[in-house]
Amino acid sequence: MNNEKGLTLIEVLATVTILGIVILAFTQLSANYRLSDVQSDRFNEASIIIEQIINDIRYDRSSYTDLATLLSTKQTLYNNMYTPKYQFFIQSKTAALTETFANPCSPSEKQTSIPFTMFVNNTTTIISVTACWSK
């Protein structure tokens, strides 16, 4: 009877292979988690900036006689401050219109939008502020 104690070469290779697969899986999960975390941070940051843009528009509304000029000025200002990280688009329409806002972002970009309403020239106006950033 051969009563050897220890591992054969095949058992060692099988163990190393299984450990390699497990380590590779954990590495991939970690990379995906970090990417998801970065995207979440970008989304949150963009949302905070959009809220700041909305507050600026509401605050400065009385300083402008024309809503289009106000929105264009704010869009230019914030794009100059945050490009190339983000690109902002500000669109408006009267509340009576049923069409939706055009999507200003390319399909390869992530985005978030926040709409809000303002009373302009005796008309309820819906304004949408959108932030786009690369994935």
CYANA upper distance limits for C-alpha pairs under 8 A (distance plus 0.5 A):
  7 LEU  CA     11 GLU  CA      6.57
  7 LEU  CA     12 VAL  CA      7.10
  8 THR  CA     12 VAL  CA      6.94
  9 LEU  CA     13 LEU  CA      6.68
 10 ILE  CA     14 ALA  CA      6.57
 11 GLU  CA     15 THR  CA      6.67
 12 VAL  CA     16 VAL  CA      6.68
 13 LEU  CA     17 THR  CA      6.56
 14 ALA  CA     18 ILE  CA      6.69
 15 THR  CA     19 LEU  CA      6.63
 16 VAL  CA     20 GLY  CA      6.55
 17 THR  CA     21 ILE  CA      6.80
 18 ILE  CA     22 VAL  CA      6.77
 19 LEU  CA     23 ILE  CA      6.60
 20 GLY  CA     24 LEU  CA      6.55
 21 ILE  CA     25 ALA  CA      6.68
 22 VAL  CA     26 PHE  CA      6.83
 23 ILE  CA     27 THR  CA      6.64
 24 LEU  CA     28 GLN  CA      6.74
 25 ALA  CA     29 LEU  CA      6.71
 26 PHE  CA     30 SER  CA      6.59
 27 THR  CA     31 ALA  CA      6.77
 28 GLN  CA     32 ASN  CA      6.71
 29 LEU  CA     33 TYR  CA      6.58
 30 SER  CA     34 ARG  CA      6.74
 31 ALA  CA     35 LEU  CA      6.78
 32 ASN  CA     36 SER  CA      6.61
 33 TYR  CA     37 ASP  CA      6.55
 34 ARG  CA     38 VAL  CA      6.71
 35 LEU  CA     39 GLN  CA      6.75
 36 SER  CA     40 SER  CA      6.60
 37 ASP  CA     41 ASP  CA      6.70
 38 VAL  CA     42 ARG  CA      6.75
 39 GLN  CA     43 PHE  CA      6.67
 39 GLN  CA    135 LYS  CA      8.11
 40 SER  CA     44 ASN  CA      6.69
 41 ASP  CA     45 GLU  CA      6.57
 42 ARG  CA     46 ALA  CA      6.52
 43 PHE  CA     47 SER  CA      6.66
 43 PHE  CA    111 GLN  CA      8.14
 43 PHE  CA    112 THR  CA      7.53
 44 ASN  CA     48 ILE  CA      6.79
 45 GLU  CA     49 ILE  CA      6.81
 46 ALA  CA     50 ILE  CA      6.62
 46 ALA  CA     86 TYR  CA      8.10
 46 ALA  CA    112 THR  CA      7.85
 46 ALA  CA    131 ALA  CA      6.74
 47 SER  CA     51 GLU  CA      6.75
 47 SER  CA    112 THR  CA      7.53
 47 SER  CA    113 SER  CA      8.35
 47 SER  CA    114 ILE  CA      8.38
 47 SER  CA    131 ALA  CA      8.43
 48 ILE  CA     52 GLN  CA      6.84
 49 ILE  CA     53 ILE  CA      6.73
 50 ILE  CA     54 ILE  CA      6.68
 50 ILE  CA    113 SER  CA      8.40
 50 ILE  CA    114 ILE  CA      7.66
 50 ILE  CA    129 VAL  CA      6.90
 50 ILE  CA    130 THR  CA      7.87
 50 ILE  CA    131 ALA  CA      7.79
 51 GLU  CA     55 ASN  CA      6.69
 52 GLN  CA     56 ASP  CA      6.66
 53 ILE  CA     57 ILE  CA      6.67
 53 ILE  CA     74 LYS  CA      7.65
 53 ILE  CA     78 TYR  CA      8.22
 53 ILE  CA    129 VAL  CA      8.38
 54 ILE  CA     58 ARG  CA      6.73
 54 ILE  CA    116 PHE  CA      8.45
 54 ILE  CA    129 VAL  CA      8.11
 55 ASN  CA     59 TYR  CA      6.48
 56 ASP  CA     60 ASP  CA      6.39
 56 ASP  CA     74 LYS  CA      8.40
 57 ILE  CA     61 ARG  CA      6.29
 57 ILE  CA     70 LEU  CA      7.66
 57 ILE  CA     71 LEU  CA      7.73
 57 ILE  CA     74 LYS  CA      7.79
 58 ARG  CA    118 MET  CA      8.44
 60 ASP  CA     64 TYR  CA      7.57
 60 ASP  CA     70 LEU  CA      8.33
 61 ARG  CA     67 LEU  CA      8.02
 61 ARG  CA     70 LEU  CA      7.70
 64 TYR  CA     69 THR  CA      7.77
 64 TYR  CA     70 LEU  CA      6.59
 66 ASP  CA     70 LEU  CA      7.05
 67 LEU  CA     71 LEU  CA      6.69
 67 LEU  CA    120 VAL  CA      8.32
 68 ALA  CA     72 SER  CA      6.52
 69 THR  CA     73 THR  CA      6.45
 70 LEU  CA     74 LYS  CA      6.73
 71 LEU  CA     75 GLN  CA      6.57
 71 LEU  CA     90 ILE  CA      6.84
 71 LEU  CA     91 GLN  CA      8.28
 72 SER  CA     76 THR  CA      6.65
 72 SER  CA     90 ILE  CA      8.03
 73 THR  CA     77 LEU  CA      6.57
 74 LYS  CA     78 TYR  CA      6.59
 75 GLN  CA     79 ASN  CA      6.51
 75 GLN  CA     88 PHE  CA      6.72
 75 GLN  CA     89 PHE  CA      6.76
 75 GLN  CA     90 ILE  CA      6.74
 76 THR  CA     80 ASN  CA      6.57
 77 LEU  CA     81 MET  CA      6.86
 78 TYR  CA     82 TYR  CA      6.59
 78 TYR  CA     88 PHE  CA      7.51
 79 ASN  CA     83 THR  CA      5.84
 79 ASN  CA     86 TYR  CA      7.71
 79 ASN  CA     87 GLN  CA      6.16
 79 ASN  CA     88 PHE  CA      6.45
 82 TYR  CA     86 TYR  CA      6.07
 82 TYR  CA     87 GLN  CA      7.64
 83 THR  CA     87 GLN  CA      6.52
 85 LYS  CA    133 TRP  CA      6.83
 85 LYS  CA    134 SER  CA      8.42
 86 TYR  CA    131 ALA  CA      6.79
 86 TYR  CA    132 CYS  CA      6.15
 86 TYR  CA    133 TRP  CA      5.48
 87 GLN  CA    131 ALA  CA      6.13
 87 GLN  CA    132 CYS  CA      5.72
 87 GLN  CA    133 TRP  CA      7.04
 88 PHE  CA    129 VAL  CA      7.48
 88 PHE  CA    130 THR  CA      6.06
 88 PHE  CA    131 ALA  CA      5.07
 88 PHE  CA    132 CYS  CA      6.94
 89 PHE  CA    104 PRO  CA      7.43
 89 PHE  CA    128 SER  CA      8.48
 89 PHE  CA    129 VAL  CA      6.28
 89 PHE  CA    130 THR  CA      5.63
 89 PHE  CA    131 ALA  CA      7.04
 90 ILE  CA    127 ILE  CA      7.47
 90 ILE  CA    128 SER  CA      6.21
 90 ILE  CA    129 VAL  CA      5.10
 90 ILE  CA    130 THR  CA      6.94
 91 GLN  CA    101 PHE  CA      7.76
 91 GLN  CA    127 ILE  CA      6.14
 91 GLN  CA    128 SER  CA      5.77
 91 GLN  CA    129 VAL  CA      7.13
 92 SER  CA    125 THR  CA      7.19
 92 SER  CA    126 ILE  CA      6.06
 92 SER  CA    127 ILE  CA      4.79
 92 SER  CA    128 SER  CA      6.79
 93 LYS  CA     97 LEU  CA      7.47
 93 LYS  CA    125 THR  CA      6.16
 93 LYS  CA    126 ILE  CA      5.93
 93 LYS  CA    127 ILE  CA      7.14
 94 THR  CA    123 THR  CA      7.38
 94 THR  CA    124 THR  CA      6.46
 94 THR  CA    125 THR  CA      4.82
 94 THR  CA    126 ILE  CA      6.39
 95 ALA  CA    123 THR  CA      8.24
 95 ALA  CA    124 THR  CA      6.01
 95 ALA  CA    125 THR  CA      5.83
 95 ALA  CA    126 ILE  CA      6.25
 96 ALA  CA    124 THR  CA      8.49
101 PHE  CA    128 SER  CA      8.22
104 PRO  CA    130 THR  CA      8.36
105 CYS  CA    109 GLU  CA      6.77
105 CYS  CA    110 LYS  CA      8.28
105 CYS  CA    111 GLN  CA      7.51
105 CYS  CA    132 CYS  CA      6.33
108 SER  CA    134 SER  CA      7.40
108 SER  CA    135 LYS  CA      7.46
109 GLU  CA    132 CYS  CA      6.67
109 GLU  CA    133 TRP  CA      5.97
109 GLU  CA    134 SER  CA      5.13
109 GLU  CA    135 LYS  CA      6.13
110 LYS  CA    132 CYS  CA      6.22
110 LYS  CA    133 TRP  CA      5.92
110 LYS  CA    134 SER  CA      6.56
110 LYS  CA    135 LYS  CA      6.37
111 GLN  CA    130 THR  CA      7.39
111 GLN  CA    131 ALA  CA      5.98
111 GLN  CA    132 CYS  CA      4.93
111 GLN  CA    133 TRP  CA      6.90
112 THR  CA    130 THR  CA      6.20
112 THR  CA    131 ALA  CA      6.03
112 THR  CA    132 CYS  CA      7.40
113 SER  CA    128 SER  CA      7.06
113 SER  CA    129 VAL  CA      6.01
113 SER  CA    130 THR  CA      4.66
113 SER  CA    131 ALA  CA      6.88
114 ILE  CA    128 SER  CA      6.22
114 ILE  CA    129 VAL  CA      5.99
114 ILE  CA    130 THR  CA      7.08
115 PRO  CA    126 ILE  CA      7.22
115 PRO  CA    127 ILE  CA      6.01
115 PRO  CA    128 SER  CA      4.57
115 PRO  CA    129 VAL  CA      6.73
116 PHE  CA    126 ILE  CA      6.24
116 PHE  CA    127 ILE  CA      5.90
116 PHE  CA    128 SER  CA      6.90
117 THR  CA    124 THR  CA      7.12
117 THR  CA    125 THR  CA      6.01
117 THR  CA    126 ILE  CA      4.98
117 THR  CA    127 ILE  CA      6.49
118 MET  CA    124 THR  CA      6.31
118 MET  CA    125 THR  CA      5.72
118 MET  CA    126 ILE  CA      6.99
118 MET  CA    127 ILE  CA      8.01
119 PHE  CA    123 THR  CA      6.05
119 PHE  CA    124 THR  CA      5.03
119 PHE  CA    125 THR  CA      6.45
120 VAL  CA    124 THR  CA      6.68
120 VAL  CA    125 THR  CA      6.84
